């Protein structure tokens, strides 16, 4: 199965791509745009498995170009805010055959590509046309033999892991991987042609590309593509585009909640069928406030780039959803393994491992990473991908992530899961955001610290907050250091990151 099979599902006249200030593009127009793009790429010798970098701002043209390029070749979307050195690393590492840039928009990617001899394809937004409509200027790029159309095993999307201390790994996602994941998400959320997603996620990230764009296309629905997340504009978009759902990371949900009290009218008028959260842990108090504010269920899911996003998910009513849990398997097989590679029994804790149609076969050109990331089935059969997360299944088959193996704080032999401390601190009504992390200690090796953002207009001392934590946690888990910040440093996709936070805050 390929992305072309996804595109065939929508009715010709139904809307598929929209923007807050433009008319929608129909499925017929998008299919024609994809055919036209594929023909022009092929005319310039670009087809299956040829890497085409895409550096565009968030919006319908980014969504449309991703779908068109991924359907015909291998799309490699890159963060537009990268510096020249970052673009040079990624373009060289990917072996990009071409790069798509917005015409007349300054970016260091253009100078880097020209210096490296990588052809630049200029994307021009077509004025007075439906959202997402674009033209491509191939410049002096020579025409050559026709590029090959991709099959299910060919690579549709190339992304990177978020690498912290080590070199980022290339994640090659096949046509079949993307098709399977889009179908899994559509099924989990019971998406239908009448559903409209409001996308506020960056479109160089797996969450926005698959959960918002491709799952909507799989269902024959539509997605409104915003210029990027803006908590102050979110409520205007909510009122103007009337979505039936949106998906975001927890930090975005928290920013929305902080401003919700100022926007009672659009909230009262909202007809959200559900809200989806993924890509990092959603604190239960935030889930509760979201449901109370928007009067709809919040569905927390668990995803990774290596799984083309979704692995497990909570359920829509009348199915169950459990605060603090990431739900039941929702696509791939999901099991727990111990350190010896044996499956963990009922109620046991272990590393979360997955396999299935949406899971990659391996990292690109990285045998060492593949040896550590993939493990054989102890009962025979295909291998499992090791997520690096630890978890436990309850009696109903709902998975709770207890911690990330690399994030576990080892305080003199006592192991502390940062998420547990996060959830306790988030229970205080003065706390808006928290990230618990390890800091070095001369005797214990590591100690517990937490970065805190307080809710607007609220105050609390470090002593008071430690006392609150001590009422709910064993003494060794209570953070010895509390750092109050206006904003916690985030990764490029908006996620709060524990690993390396001590160094960023000058505590390493």
HELIX and SHEET records of a PDB file:
HELIX    1   1 UNK A    3  UNK A    7  1                                   5    
HELIX    2   2 UNK A   27  UNK A   43  1                                  17    
HELIX    3   3 UNK A   60  UNK A   72  1                                  13    
HELIX    4   4 UNK A   84  UNK A   94  1                                  11    
HELIX    5   5 UNK A  108  UNK A  116  1                                   9    
HELIX    6   6 UNK A  175  UNK A  188  1                                  14    
HELIX    7   7 UNK A  206  UNK A  206  1                                   1    
HELIX    8   8 UNK A  207  UNK A  214  3                                   8    
HELIX    9   9 UNK A  215  UNK A  218  1                                   4    
HELIX   10  10 UNK A  231  UNK A  241  1                                  11    
HELIX   11  11 UNK A  250  UNK A  260  1                                  11    
HELIX   12  12 UNK A  264  UNK A  269  1                                   6    
HELIX   13  13 UNK A  284  UNK A  294  1                                  11    
HELIX   14  14 UNK A  305  UNK A  307  5                                   3    
HELIX   15  15 UNK A  367  UNK A  373  1                                   7    
HELIX   16  16 UNK A  405  UNK A  407  5                                   3    
HELIX   17  17 UNK A  418  UNK A  425  1                                   8    
HELIX   18  18 UNK A  462  UNK A  470  1                                   9    
HELIX   19  19 UNK A  475  UNK A  477  5                                   3    
HELIX   20  20 UNK A  501  UNK A  504  1                                   4    
SHEET    1   A 9 UNK A  22  UNK A  26  0                                        
SHEET    2   A 9 UNK A  15  UNK A  19 -1                                        
SHEET    3   A 9 UNK A 222  UNK A 225  1                                        
SHEET    4   A 9 UNK A 196  UNK A 199  1                                        
SHEET    5   A 9 UNK A 245  UNK A 248  1                                        
SHEET    6   A 9 UNK A 274  UNK A 277  1                                        
SHEET    7   A 9 UNK A 297  UNK A 304  1                                        
SHEET    8   A 9 UNK A 309  UNK A 313 -1                                        
SHEET    9   A 9 UNK A 328  UNK A 329 -1                                        
SHEET    1   B 5 UNK A  74  UNK A  77  0                                        
SHEET    2   B 5 UNK A  51  UNK A  55  1                                        
SHEET    3   B 5 UNK A  98  UNK A 102  1                                        
SHEET    4   B 5 UNK A 119  UNK A 125  1                                        
SHEET    5   B 5 UNK A 134  UNK A 137 -1                                        
SHEET    1   C 2 UNK A 155  UNK A 160  0                                        
SHEET    2   C 2 UNK A 170  UNK A 174 -1                                        
SHEET    1   D 4 UNK A 333  UNK A 337  0                                        
SHEET    2   D 4 UNK A 349  UNK A 355 -1                                        
SHEET    3   D 4 UNK A 384  UNK A 393 -1                                        
SHEET    4   D 4 UNK A 374  UNK A 375 -1                                        
SHEET    1   E 4 UNK A 333  UNK A 337  0                                        
SHEET    2   E 4 UNK A 349  UNK A 355 -1                                        
SHEET    3   E 4 UNK A 384  UNK A 393 -1                                        
SHEET    4   E 4 UNK A 399  UNK A 404 -1                                        
SHEET    1   F 2 UNK A 409  UNK A 411  0                                        
SHEET    2   F 2 UNK A 414  UNK A 416 -1                                        
SHEET    1   G 3 UNK A 431  UNK A 441  0                                        
SHEET    2   G 3 UNK A 445  UNK A 454 -1                                        
SHEET    3   G 3 UNK A 481  UNK A 484  1                                        
END                                                                             
